[in-house]
Amino acid sequence: MNTNIDDVVEEFEEEATEDFIGLWQVVGAAEDNIEEGEDLRRLTFDIVARMLARGFQAGHISEGGRTLDPWPDQTPEAVINRLHAEWKPGDPEMEFGVWFDRNLAN
């Protein structure tokens, strides 16, 4: 990996003070830091798990686009299981509108 995962999460923490973090951004960070032979999903889920451990919550953007509607179960296992179930083969960037916000936990 080119960058420490914790550095990636710290960058997301900074960005989250002003905006939501899209799952597409997490996937992009994983792609930027993946080593040969490493699994993109596994690295993405590792980044997500570290984000959750640092106070992020996963969900969908509200209808008005100003708040995050968090998923009911925010345990890392539940969030990652949901992402794993929704990440369909052939959809490399996982385009189903998952967002993360850290402000909810503060």
C-alpha positions in Angstrom: 0.0 0.0 0.0 1.3 3.4 -0.9 -0.3 5.3 2.0 -1.1 4.2 5.5 -4.9 3.5 5.8 -5.0 5.7 8.9 -3.7 8.6 6.8 -6.6 8.0 4.4 -9.1 8.0 7.2 -7.6 11.2 8.7 -8.0 12.8 5.3 -11.7 11.7 5.3 -12.1 13.1 8.8 -10.9 16.5 7.6 -13.2 16.4 4.6 -16.1 15.3 6.7 -16.1 18.6 8.6 -17.5 20.2 5.4 -19.2 17.4 3.4 -20.3 13.8 3.3 -17.9 11.2 2.2 -19.2 9.0 -0.6 -18.4 5.3 -0.8 -17.1 6.0 -4.3 -14.4 8.1 -2.6 -13.5 5.2 -0.3 -13.2 2.9 -3.2 -11.1 5.4 -5.0 -8.7 5.7 -2.1 -8.5 1.9 -2.0 -7.7 1.9 -5.7 -5.0 4.5 -5.2 -3.4 2.5 -2.4 -3.8 -1.1 -3.5 -0.8 -3.3 -3.9 -0.5 -5.9 -6.5 -2.5 -9.0 -5.6 -4.5 -7.2 -2.9 -8.3 -7.4 -3.0 -10.1 -4.1 -3.7 -13.1 -5.1 -1.6 -11.1 -6.2 1.3 -9.1 -3.0 1.3 -12.3 -0.9 0.9 -13.9 -2.7 3.8 -10.8 -2.2 6.0 -10.9 1.5 5.3 -14.7 1.6 6.1 -14.1 -0.4 9.4 -11.5 2.2 10.5 -13.8 5.0 9.6 -16.6 3.5 11.7 -14.2 3.0 14.6 -13.4 6.8 14.4 -17.0 7.9 14.6 -18.3 7.8 11.0 -21.8 6.4 10.3 -23.0 4.9 7.1 -26.3 5.7 5.4 -28.1 7.4 2.6 -28.5 11.1 1.9 -31.8 12.5 3.0 -34.3 13.6 0.4 -33.4 17.2 0.9 -29.7 16.4 0.7 -28.7 18.1 3.9 -28.5 15.2 6.3 -27.5 11.6 6.4 -30.2 9.0 7.2 -28.0 6.5 9.0 -28.6 2.8 8.7 -30.1 1.3 11.8 -27.2 -0.9 12.7 -23.9 0.9 12.7 -21.7 -1.9 14.0 -18.7 -2.5 11.7 -19.9 -6.1 11.1 -23.4 -5.0 10.0 -22.2 -2.1 7.8 -19.6 -4.2 6.1 -22.0 -7.1 5.6 -24.5 -4.8 4.0 -21.9 -3.3 1.7 -20.6 -6.8 0.8 -24.2 -7.9 0.0 -24.9 -4.8 -2.2 -21.6 -4.8 -4.0 -22.6 -6.7 -7.1 -20.1 -8.5 -9.3 -19.3 -6.3 -12.4 -19.9 -3.1 -10.4 -16.3 -2.2 -9.6 -17.1 1.1 -8.0 -20.1 0.1 -5.9 -22.5 2.7 -7.3 -25.5 2.5 -4.9 -25.4 5.7 -3.0 -23.8 5.0 0.3 -22.4 8.0 2.2 -20.6 8.5 5.5 -20.8 11.3 8.0 -18.8 11.9 11.1 -20.8 14.8 12.6 -23.7 12.5 13.7 -21.5 10.8 16.3 -20.2 14.0 17.8 
